[in-house]
Amino acid sequence: MMKKEYDKSITLICTTCGDSNFEYNEDKSWIKCKRCEREYNGGYEELVELNQERIDNQIDSIKDEVKKDLQKDLNNMLKKVFKGNKNIKIR
């Protein structure tokens, strides 16, 4: 059976130095990289926007995983349905 969850977490990184250690205010409307001290005045939203390619890559990876699981499950279901049928073979 297909997995029930495909939860993944994506670590946002500083687009200047690649570090993921930040300091931020309470509502994350301002973020600062602790390593290079780059400030993201747009806060969390800006950091997400700048990390969009990483996010998209993770989404594509999850899509591929779901697709493989669905194909495997469908194939197994069809094998069960047609088990014993001499005229239909599923490989």
N, C-alpha and C positions, 0 to 999 in steps of 0.2 A: 504494500500500500504506500501511497505517496506520503511524504512527510507532512506533518500538520503545520509546521512553522518554518519560515525561511527568514528569521530575524537576523539581521546583520547590523553591525555598528561600523561607522566610518569615522576615523579620526581626522578631524580637520587640522590642516597644517598651515604654518605661516608660508606665504608665497615668496617671501624673501629668503628665509634661511632653512625652511623645511621642518622646523621644530613644531612640536604640538603642545608646548607648555605655555599657557596664557594666564594673564591676570585680567580681571574684568570687573565692571561694576555690577550691582545687584540685578539689574534687568538686562544685562549683556548688551546694552546699547553702545558700549565702548569696550574695546578689547585691545590688549597690548601683549605682544610676544615678549616673553621673559628673556629670551636668548638675544635677539637682535634689537629689541625695543621698538619694533615697528608698531605703530598704532593704527588700529582699524576704527576710525571714527563712525563708520556705519555699523559697527558692532557685529553681532552674530550674523545678521543678514548679509553683510559685506563678505564676511569670511566664508559663508556658505556659497555665495555667488562666485568667489574666487577659487573655490574648491569644487566647482560644478563638474569639471571633467572627471575628477576622482569619484564623485558621487555617481555620475552617469556610468562609469566603468563598473562600479559595484552593482548597479541596477542591471546592467547587461549580463553580468556574471550570474546574478540571481535568476534572471529570465532563462538563461541557458540551463541552469540547474533544474528549474521547474519543468522546462521543456523535456529534458532527458527523463525526469521522473515520470512525467505524464506518458511519454512514449513507452517506457518500460511497463507502467501499470496497464496501459491499454493493451499492449501485447500479451501480458499475462492474463488479462480478462478474456481476450479473444481465444487464447489457448484453452482456458477453462470451458468457455461456451462451446467450442467445437471439438472438445476432447472426445475421442471415440468415433468421430465422423471420418469415414474412409475417403470421402471426396474432397475434403478441405484440409489443407496442411498449412500451419502458420509457423514460420521460422523466425 
